[in-house]
Amino acid sequence: MKYIVDTHAFIWYAIGDKRLSPKALRLLESDNEKFISIASIWEMAIKVNLGHLEFKNSFDEIVSNQIDLLNYRILNIDLEHLFKVSAMELHHRDPFDRLIVSQALVEKIPIISVDEKFDNYGIERIW
């Protein structure tokens, strides 16, 4: 099975945050194919730069280690993902989340996320 891991789930696993659900934790640690959107990495980079997100180690080290540790594949942004964003209703105003949802819709991959607003788009959200 394939999954897209939402930004907060990636962060929460990396820092050992207890808000990560038991089911999400099991899926992250499984041998399933896991994707992290380049949009999530971009979002984290911006938040680190603005001082809104801090890690114990460098951003580069955290992201690289997590990608290696959990065998993430990077989901790049394709034109089809952007075309889908342009046609989506505004259930969610966050541009990074909208892009991740569009990727899930286009690729037909469920998202591991706590964000219930995603449900308005008809995707499979797992938490």
N, C-alpha and C positions, 0 to 999 in steps of 0.2 A: 504494500500500500504506500501511496505517496502523501506527503503532508507539506503544507507551507506553514512555517512557524512565524507567528506574528512577533513584532519587535519586542513587546513587553515580555513574552514568553522566553525569547532568546535571552533578554537581560536577566529576568528572574532566575533562569537556570544558571546563568554565569555567576550570579552573586549569591546563589543558594537561598533565594527568597522563598518563604513558606507560603506565599500566595499562589504559587504554582500548584494546580490541582494534581491529585494523585494520578488521574488518568493522563493528563498532559505529561507528567513526569515519566510515566511508563512509556508513552509513545516517543518522547525525546530520547530515552535511553534504549529504545528498541532498535532492531536492524532495519526498520522501515526506511524508505527513501525520504529524506527530509530536505526541504528547500528553505533557504533564507533569501528573501528578496533583496536585491541590490538597493531597493528603496529603503529597506529597514536599516541597512548599513549606512546609507546616506543620512537617514534621519538621526541615527545615533551619533554620527560624526558631527552633525550640526549641533546637537544638544551638548555634546562634550565641548565643542568649541565655544558655545555660549555659556558654559558653566552650569547647565541644567541637568547634566548627567556626569557622575564621577565614578570611576572604577579604582580599585586598589592598585592595579597595574595599568600600563599604558593602553589606550584604546586599541592600537594596532595589535598588541600582544593578546588582549582579551578576545578580540574578534578572531584572530588567527587561531588561537588555542581552541576556542569553542568550535570553529569550523572543523578543525582536525579531530578534536575529541569526539564529537557527535557525527562526524562524517557528513556534514552539510554539503549540499550542492547549491551553488549560487544561481538564483533565478534572475536573469537579466531582464531588462525592460525592452520589449519589442513594440513595434508600431501597432500591432493588433491590440496590445494591452492599453495603449494610449487612445486608440480609437474607441475602445470599450468605455474608458473613463469618460469620454466626451458624451456618451449616450446614457450614462448612469444617472438615476435620480439622486437628489442630494439628501439622502438619509444620513450621510456622514460628511462633515465638512473638512475633516483632516485630509490634506492631499496625499499624504503617505499611505494612510489607511485605505483611501479610495483606490489608489494604485494597486495595493496588495489585494484588495477585493477583486479588482478587474483581472489581475493575474489568476486568481483562483477560479473566476468565472471562465476565462478563456482557456485555461489549461485543464479545467475540470478537476481541480485538486482541493480537498478540504483544507481548512485553516485551523491550526491550533491557536485558539484565542479566547480570552475572557470577554471580549467586546461584543455585547449582545446586539449592538446596532448593525453588526454584520449580517444578522439574521434577516434583516429587511431586504437584502439583495438576493435571497434565495440560494445562498451557498451553504455548503455543509460546514458548520463550525463545531469544533470539538473542544470541550473543556471538561 
